[in-house]
Amino acid sequence: MMRTAKITRQTAETEISVEINLDGTGSYDNQTGVGFFDHMLDQLSRHALIDMTVRAKGDLHVDDHHTVEDVGIALGQALTQAMGDKKGIVRYGSCLLPMDDALVRAALDLSARPFLVWNLDLPSQKIGTFDTELVREFFQALSTHGGITLHVDCLHGVNSHHITEAAFKAVARALRDALETDPRKADAVPSTKGAL
């Protein structure tokens, strides 16, 4: 079964399309009009080994908020759709990821019970022109609409770019592990309930 999805989302503020393949090689083509965010989406794709194409047109004349949040919503919906009944997945993933001065820990459960625990303080309000408060907004939308219990903790870091990139990479690596097929239980949903 192909674990792929395509989601389109249109509001008065944004037009978003997301295509993913959970069994890809990490190829990406992300164009949101927000340069730093594109760079982070590229990291997410590459390190999760999820093929990802994102197109977004948003009200960037206002700010980047709606575009970043709505991409998170659409990407979360695409993950949910592509996982299907979640039969055979490992379900859990975690990563402790260093990037220069930054050390970020991500742990997640593809539980269908969305919850975000966010302990990642960024020293600056901007990375270039990008508002750093939008990093949390993206992961809140992703976890809510992807049904992900997600914990992200910054253990060390002084550079906002490094901390943010480490967070995206750590979540990506945790996702990669959680989405893998468990060779010992490829025919079962990983829950005593029998469903996720």
Long-range contacts (C-beta under 8 A, 24 or more apart in sequence): 1-84, 3-82, 3-83, 3-84, 3-179, 4-82, 5-77, 5-78, 5-79, 5-81, 5-82, 6-78, 7-74, 7-75, 7-77, 7-78, 7-81, 8-74, 9-70, 9-73, 9-74, 9-77, 11-66, 11-70, 13-58, 13-59, 13-62, 13-66, 13-70, 14-56, 14-57, 14-58, 14-59, 14-66, 14-67, 14-70, 15-55, 15-56, 15-57, 15-58, 16-54, 16-55, 16-56, 16-58, 16-67, 16-70, 16-71, 16-73, 16-74, 17-53, 17-54, 17-55, 17-56, 17-74, 18-52, 18-53, 18-54, 18-71, 18-74, 18-75, 18-77, 18-78, 19-51, 19-52, 19-53, 19-54, 19-78, 20-50, 20-51, 20-52, 20-53, 20-75, 20-78, 20-79, 20-82, 21-50, 21-51, 21-82, 22-50, 22-79, 22-82, 22-83, 22-179, 24-49, 24-50, 24-51, 24-52, 25-49, 25-51, 26-50, 26-51, 27-51, 27-52, 28-52, 28-53, 29-53, 29-54, 30-54, 31-55, 31-56, 32-56, 32-58, 32-67, 32-68, 32-71, 33-57, 33-58, 33-60, 33-67, 34-60, 34-64, 34-67, 34-68, 34-130, 35-128, 35-130, 36-127, 36-128, 36-129, 36-130, 37-64, 37-67, 37-68, 37-71, 37-130, 37-134, 37-138, 39-165, 40-138, 40-164, 40-165, 40-168, 41-71, 43-165, 43-168, 43-169, 43-172, 44-168, 44-169, 44-171, 44-172, 44-175, 45-172, 46-172, 47-168, 47-169, 47-172, 47-173, 47-176, 48-172, 48-173, 48-175, 48-176, 48-179, 49-176, 50-172, 50-175, 50-176, 50-179, 63-131, 64-130, 64-131, 64-134, 65-131, 65-134, 65-137, 68-134, 68-137, 68-138, 69-134, 69-137, 69-138, 69-140, 69-141, 70-141, 71-138, 71-141, 72-137, 72-138, 72-139, 72-140, 72-141, 72-142, 72-145, 73-141, 73-144, 73-145, 74-145, 75-141, 75-142, 75-145, 75-146, 76-141, 76-142, 76-143, 76-144, 76-145, 76-146, 76-147, 76-148, 77-145, 77-146, 79-142, 79-146, 79-148, 80-145, 80-146, 80-147, 83-110, 83-179, 85-189, 85-195, 85-196, 86-110, 86-189, 86-190, 86-196, 87-186, 87-187, 87-188, 87-189, 88-181, 88-182, 88-185, 88-186, 88-187, 88-188, 89-178, 89-179, 89-180, 89-181, 89-182, 89-190, 90-177, 90-178, 90-179, 90-180, 90-181, 90-182, 90-190, 91-178, 91-190, 91-191, 91-196, 92-177, 92-178, 93-173, 93-174, 93-175, 93-176, 93-177, 93-178, 93-179, 94-174, 94-177, 95-169, 95-170, 95-171, 95-173, 95-174, 95-177, 96-155, 96-170, 97-166, 97-169, 97-170, 97-173, 98-166, 99-162, 99-163, 99-165, 99-166, 99-169, 100-159, 100-162, 101-156, 101-157, 101-158, 101-159, 101-162, 102-154, 102-156, 102-157, 102-158, 102-159, 102-162, 102-163, 102-165, 102-166, 103-154, 103-155, 103-156, 103-157, 103-166, 104-152, 104-153, 104-154, 104-155, 104-157, 104-163, 104-166, 104-167, 104-169, 104-170, 105-151, 105-152, 105-153, 105-155, 105-170, 106-150, 106-151, 106-152, 106-153, 106-167, 106-170, 106-171, 106-173, 106-174, 107-150, 107-151, 107-174, 108-148, 108-149, 108-150, 108-151, 108-171, 108-174, 108-175, 108-178, 109-148, 109-149, 109-178, 110-146, 110-147, 110-148, 110-178, 110-179, 110-196, 111-147, 111-148, 111-149, 111-196, 112-147, 112-196, 113-147, 113-149, 114-143, 114-144, 114-145, 114-146, 114-147, 114-148, 114-149, 115-143, 115-149, 115-150, 116-140, 116-143, 116-144, 116-150, 116-151, 116-152, 117-150, 117-151, 117-152, 117-153, 118-152, 119-152, 119-153, 119-154, 120-152, 120-153, 120-154, 120-163, 120-167, 121-154, 122-160, 122-163, 122-164, 123-157, 123-158, 123-159, 123-160, 123-163, 124-160, 127-160, 127-161, 127-164, 132-160, 132-164, 135-164, 135-167, 139-167, 139-171
